[in-house]
Amino acid sequence: MQSETINIDDVTYIREDSVPEKKYEGDVKIVILQRGWVYIGRFKQNENMMCELNQASCIRVWGTTKGLAELKDGPTGTTKLDPAGKVTFHLLTTIAMIDCSEESWKKHLCK
């Protein structure tokens, strides 16, 4: 697709739909961190035990009847997600991780 641009005050702007979508790698996981923080996103571990969740959201309200693991197959109708973008944390601050269904979560991950 050819980009359409416009110049305003010597600044060039392009159409939002002409920018290719950024692709993130990593399995979709729910990560439970110290002090009760619960996030969902694409997990990646870097050097020195540092980790990141991309396309992350904080799970503010689980909305489950069978516990947090119920969300492995996607959010419920009452789950509340707060977009967080990228979350970085040390592996030793992790309490637990839950592997999630890529297909069930991909449309709910933060852009």
Secondary structure as UniProt FT lines:
FT   STRAND          5..8
FT   TURN            9..10
FT   STRAND          11..14
FT   HELIX           16..18
FT   STRAND          28..33
FT   HELIX           34..36
FT   STRAND          38..45
FT   HELIX           47..49
FT   STRAND          50..61
FT   HELIX           68..73
FT   TURN            77..78
FT   STRAND          80..90
FT   HELIX           91..93
FT   STRAND          94..99
FT   HELIX           102..105
FT   TURN            106..108
//
